[in-house]
């Protein structure tokens, strides 16, 4: 029997190299830079929606209610309207502080309660906390 001659090499060097085969057009290109068509489309807020969120947050409307009004998820609300939520909350806080300061200017029981609330909320004061110990300055230096 005669020996069968085989070709020296059927495969060229780098045949299994992915980059070379894609460049040669051997394999179809993989999904590169293709947008997925499945799922829900991205939410694009309008200027009117942004103003609405800021006004509602400034009027102390809870975020779940704002989500229902805009028909978006809570995650989308926090992601797309973060600045408007923060500005609305800051406006609400400043209005409450202004009202609290007006109340503290009075001379009745309401003014006393407003002052106590302001001390507790803004400065961490508590009627139950022990008084701070006064240390002479000489003891701290030693």
Backbone as numpy.savetxt, mean C-alpha at the origin, in Angstrom:
# Nx Ny Nz CAx CAy CAz Cx Cy Cz
30.52 -60.55 -43.12 29.71 -59.38 -43.12 30.58 -58.14 -43.12
30.17 -57.24 -43.93 30.94 -56.00 -44.03 30.51 -55.04 -42.93
31.44 -54.30 -42.47 31.14 -53.31 -41.42 30.35 -52.15 -42.01
29.34 -51.76 -41.30 28.51 -50.62 -41.73 29.19 -49.35 -41.29
29.34 -48.47 -42.25 29.96 -47.20 -41.89 28.88 -46.24 -41.42
29.15 -45.63 -40.31 28.24 -44.61 -39.78 28.81 -43.23 -40.09
27.93 -42.27 -40.27 28.45 -40.93 -40.46 29.19 -40.47 -39.22
30.14 -39.63 -39.41 30.95 -39.17 -38.28 30.11 -38.48 -37.22
29.23 -37.62 -37.67 28.41 -36.91 -36.70 27.11 -36.48 -37.36
26.01 -36.87 -36.77 24.72 -36.42 -37.29 24.35 -35.05 -36.71
24.71 -34.85 -35.48 24.33 -33.61 -34.81 25.48 -32.62 -34.87
25.16 -31.42 -35.18 26.20 -30.39 -35.21 26.48 -29.92 -33.78
27.66 -29.37 -33.55 27.94 -28.89 -32.20 26.95 -27.80 -31.81
26.48 -27.86 -30.59 25.53 -26.86 -30.10 24.11 -27.09 -30.56
23.81 -28.30 -31.03 22.46 -28.57 -31.51 21.43 -28.38 -30.41
21.81 -28.73 -29.19 20.86 -28.63 -28.10 20.94 -27.28 -27.39
21.73 -26.40 -27.93 21.80 -25.06 -27.35 20.54 -24.30 -27.74
19.78 -23.89 -26.76 18.48 -23.27 -27.00 18.62 -21.97 -27.79
19.59 -21.14 -27.43 19.74 -19.85 -28.07 20.02 -20.02 -29.56
20.92 -20.93 -29.90 21.27 -21.12 -31.29 20.07 -21.63 -32.08
19.31 -22.54 -31.51 18.18 -23.12 -32.23 17.03 -22.12 -32.38
16.88 -21.22 -31.42 15.84 -20.20 -31.57 16.23 -19.23 -32.67
17.53 -18.86 -32.68 18.00 -17.95 -33.72 17.88 -18.58 -35.09
18.11 -19.87 -35.18 18.01 -20.56 -36.47 16.56 -20.76 -36.89
15.64 -20.60 -35.98 14.24 -20.79 -36.30 13.80 -22.23 -36.16
14.62 -23.07 -35.50 14.26 -24.48 -35.35 13.08 -24.64 -34.39
13.14 -23.95 -33.25 12.05 -24.01 -32.28 11.23 -22.74 -32.40
9.94 -22.82 -32.17 9.13 -21.60 -32.18 9.50 -20.74 -30.97
9.42 -19.43 -31.07 9.79 -18.59 -29.94 8.86 -18.83 -28.75
9.44 -18.77 -27.59 8.66 -18.94 -26.36 7.89 -17.64 -26.12
6.82 -17.73 -25.37 5.98 -16.55 -25.12 6.80 -15.45 -24.46
7.41 -14.63 -25.26 8.18 -13.52 -24.75 7.44 -12.24 -25.07
7.30 -11.38 -24.05 6.64 -10.08 -24.20 5.21 -10.21 -24.69
4.56 -11.30 -24.36 3.16 -11.45 -24.71 2.33 -11.26 -23.45
1.31 -10.44 -23.54 0.45 -10.19 -22.39 -0.57 -11.31 -22.26
-0.85 -11.65 -21.04 -1.83 -12.68 -20.78 -3.22 -12.11 -21.03
-4.06 -12.86 -21.66 -5.41 -12.40 -21.94 -6.41 -12.94 -20.92
-5.95 -13.81 -20.04 -6.87 -14.36 -19.07 -6.93 -13.45 -17.85
-7.97 -13.59 -17.07 -8.12 -12.80 -15.86 -8.86 -11.51 -16.11
-8.96 -10.76 -15.05 -9.70 -9.52 -15.09 -8.81 -8.40 -15.63
-9.37 -7.46 -16.40 -8.53 -6.37 -16.92 -8.08 -5.43 -15.80
-6.97 -4.77 -16.03 -6.39 -3.86 -15.04 -7.31 -2.65 -14.84
-7.39 -2.18 -13.59 -8.22 -1.03 -13.25 -7.44 0.25 -13.53
-8.03 1.15 -14.31 -7.42 2.44 -14.60 -8.29 3.53 -13.97
-7.84 4.14 -12.86 -8.66 5.16 -12.20 -8.75 6.44 -13.02
-9.92 7.04 -13.00 -10.11 8.34 -13.64 -9.93 9.43 -12.60
-9.85 10.68 -13.09 -9.70 11.81 -12.16 -10.92 11.95 -11.26
-12.10 11.70 -11.81 -13.32 11.80 -11.01 -13.32 10.74 -9.91
-12.89 9.52 -10.22 -12.84 8.47 -9.20 -11.81 8.81 -8.12
-10.70 9.39 -8.52 -9.67 9.79 -7.54 -10.22 10.84 -6.58
-10.92 11.85 -7.14 -11.52 12.88 -6.28 -12.58 12.29 -5.37
-13.37 11.37 -5.89 -14.42 10.74 -5.09 -13.82 9.98 -3.92
-12.75 9.22 -4.16 -12.10 8.46 -3.09 -11.55 9.42 -2.03
-10.95 10.52 -2.45 -10.38 11.47 -1.50 -11.48 12.11 -0.65
-12.60 12.47 -1.26 -13.71 13.07 -0.51 -14.31 12.05 0.46
-14.52 10.83 -0.01 -15.12 9.81 0.87 -14.19 9.46 2.03
-12.88 9.36 1.76 -11.93 9.08 2.84 -11.88 10.26 3.81
-12.05 11.48 3.30 -12.07 12.66 4.16 -13.33 12.77 5.00
-14.38 12.08 4.61 -15.63 12.07 5.37 -15.75 10.83 6.26
-14.66 10.09 6.42 -14.57 8.92 7.30 -15.45 7.76 6.83
-15.63 7.63 5.53 -16.35 6.48 4.97 -15.39 5.30 5.00
-15.79 4.15 5.54 -14.89 2.99 5.62 -14.46 2.51 4.23
-13.27 1.95 4.16 -12.74 1.48 2.88 -13.61 0.41 2.21
-14.22 -0.53 2.96 -15.10 -1.50 2.28 -16.29 -0.82 1.57
-16.78 0.27 2.14 -17.88 0.99 1.49 -17.39 1.67 0.21
-16.19 2.26 0.26 -15.62 2.89 -0.92 -15.41 1.84 -2.01
-14.98 0.64 -1.63 -14.80 -0.45 -2.60 -16.11 -0.80 -3.28
-17.19 -0.84 -2.51 -18.49 -1.16 -3.10 -18.95 -0.06 -4.06
-18.68 1.18 -3.71 -19.09 2.29 -4.57 -18.35 2.24 -5.90
-17.05 1.96 -5.85 -16.24 1.93 -7.08 -16.27 0.58 -7.78
-16.79 -0.45 -7.12 -16.83 -1.82 -7.66 -15.42 -2.35 -7.90
-14.54 -2.18 -6.90 -13.18 -2.71 -6.96 -12.92 -3.49 -5.67
-11.86 -4.29 -5.68 -11.50 -5.05 -4.49 -10.74 -4.14 -3.52
-10.69 -4.52 -2.24 -9.92 -3.71 -1.27 -8.45 -3.59 -1.65
-7.88 -4.66 -2.20 -6.48 -4.63 -2.61 -6.27 -3.60 -3.73
-7.18 -3.56 -4.69 -7.08 -2.60 -5.78 -7.25 -1.18 -5.26
-8.17 -0.99 -4.33 -8.36 0.34 -3.75 -7.08 0.83 -3.09
-6.46 -0.01 -2.27 -5.24 0.41 -1.59 -4.07 0.59 -2.56
-4.04 -0.21 -3.62 -2.93 -0.14 -4.58 -3.05 1.07 -5.50
-4.21 1.31 -6.06 -4.40 2.35 -7.06 -4.76 3.72 -6.49
-5.27 3.77 -5.25 -5.73 5.03 -4.68 -5.02 5.35 -3.36
-3.79 4.88 -3.17 -3.08 5.06 -1.90 -2.95 6.53 -1.54
-2.54 7.37 -2.49 -2.33 8.79 -2.20 -3.65 9.45 -1.81
-4.72 9.15 -2.50 -6.02 9.77 -2.20 -6.52 9.34 -0.83
-6.31 8.08 -0.47 -6.72 7.61 0.87 -5.92 8.34 1.95
-4.62 8.52 1.73 -3.78 9.20 2.72 -4.15 10.67 2.86
-4.38 11.33 1.74 -4.74 12.76 1.79 -6.10 12.93 2.46
-7.06 12.08 2.13 -8.38 12.15 2.77 -8.30 11.92 4.26
-7.50 10.95 4.69 -7.34 10.68 6.12 -6.67 11.85 6.83
-5.70 12.49 6.18 -5.02 13.64 6.78 -5.97 14.82 6.92
-6.83 15.04 5.93 -7.82 16.13 6.01 -8.81 15.86 7.14
-9.25 14.62 7.27 -10.17 14.27 8.34 -9.52 14.48 9.70
-8.29 14.05 9.84 -7.59 14.21 11.12 -7.41 15.68 11.47
-7.06 16.50 10.48 -6.88 17.93 10.77 -8.20 18.59 11.15
-9.30 18.18 10.52 -10.61 18.74 10.88 -11.00 18.33 12.30
-10.73 17.07 12.67 -11.04 16.62 14.03 -10.20 17.35 15.08
-8.94 17.57 14.77 -8.07 18.28 15.71 -8.53 19.72 15.86
-8.93 20.37 14.77 -9.43 21.74 14.85 -10.68 21.80 15.72
-11.57 20.84 15.54 -12.79 20.81 16.37 -12.44 20.55 17.84
-11.50 19.67 18.08 -11.08 19.37 19.45 -10.47 20.61 20.11
-9.68 21.34 19.36 -9.09 22.56 19.92 -10.15 23.61 20.22
-11.18 23.69 19.39 -12.29 24.62 19.69 -12.99 24.21 20.98
-13.14 22.89 21.18 -13.79 22.41 22.39 -12.96 22.70 23.64
-11.65 22.59 23.52 -10.79 22.81 24.70 -10.76 24.26 25.14
-11.19 25.17 24.29 -11.19 26.59 24.66 -12.34 26.94 25.60
-13.30 26.05 25.78 -14.45 26.33 26.65 -14.11 26.22 28.12
-15.11 26.50 28.96 -14.93 26.47 30.41 -15.80 25.41 31.08
-16.44 24.57 30.36 -17.36 23.60 30.96 -16.75 22.21 31.02
-17.59 21.23 31.35 -17.14 19.84 31.50 -16.70 19.24 30.16
-17.33 19.66 29.08 -16.96 19.15 27.76 -15.52 19.54 27.43
-15.13 20.73 27.79 -13.76 21.19 27.53 -12.76 20.33 28.30
-13.08 20.00 29.55 -12.19 19.18 30.36 -12.03 17.79 29.74
-13.12 17.19 29.29 -13.04 15.88 28.65 -12.27 15.94 27.34
-12.45 17.03 26.60 -11.72 17.19 25.34 -10.22 17.32 25.60
-9.86 18.05 26.64 -8.43 18.20 26.98 -7.85 16.85 27.38
-8.57 16.10 28.20 -8.08 14.78 28.61 -7.91 13.86 27.41
-8.89 13.88 26.50 -8.79 13.05 25.31 -7.59 13.44 24.46
-7.39 14.74 24.27 -6.24 15.20 23.47 -4.93 14.78 24.12
-4.84 14.88 25.43 -3.61 14.46 26.11 -3.38 12.96 25.96
-4.44 12.18 26.06 -4.30 10.73 25.95 -3.98 10.30 24.53
-4.67 10.88 23.56 -4.51 10.43 22.18 -3.22 10.93 21.53
-2.88 12.19 21.75 -1.76 12.77 21.04 -0.44 12.70 21.81
-0.51 12.68 23.15 0.72 12.76 23.93 0.96 11.55 24.82
0.12 10.54 24.74 0.34 9.31 25.49 0.11 9.44 26.99
-0.62 10.44 27.42 -0.87 10.64 28.84 -1.90 9.62 29.33
-1.73 9.16 30.56 -2.69 8.24 31.16 -2.87 8.60 32.62
-4.09 8.65 33.11 -4.28 8.95 34.53 -3.83 7.80 35.43
-3.64 6.62 34.85 -3.26 5.45 35.65 -1.76 5.20 35.67
-1.03 5.89 34.82 0.42 5.70 34.78 1.06 6.34 36.01
2.07 5.71 36.58 2.72 6.32 37.73 3.44 7.60 37.31
3.52 8.56 38.22 4.21 9.81 37.86 5.69 9.55 37.61
6.25 10.36 36.74 7.67 10.22 36.44 8.49 10.67 37.64
9.54 9.92 37.90 10.42 10.28 39.01 11.32 11.43 38.57
11.43 12.39 39.44 12.30 13.53 39.16 13.68 13.22 39.69
14.67 13.27 38.84 16.05 13.01 39.25 16.83 14.32 39.22
17.57 14.59 40.26 18.42 15.78 40.20 19.47 15.63 39.12
19.89 16.73 38.58 20.86 16.71 37.49 22.21 16.16 37.96
22.53 16.32 39.26 23.79 15.81 39.75 23.86 14.28 39.71
22.74 13.61 39.92 22.72 12.13 39.90 22.93 11.59 38.49
22.49 12.32 37.48 22.65 11.83 36.11 24.09 11.95 35.64
24.82 12.92 36.15 26.19 13.14 35.71 27.12 12.08 36.26
26.88 11.61 37.47 27.75 10.64 38.12 27.77 9.33 37.44
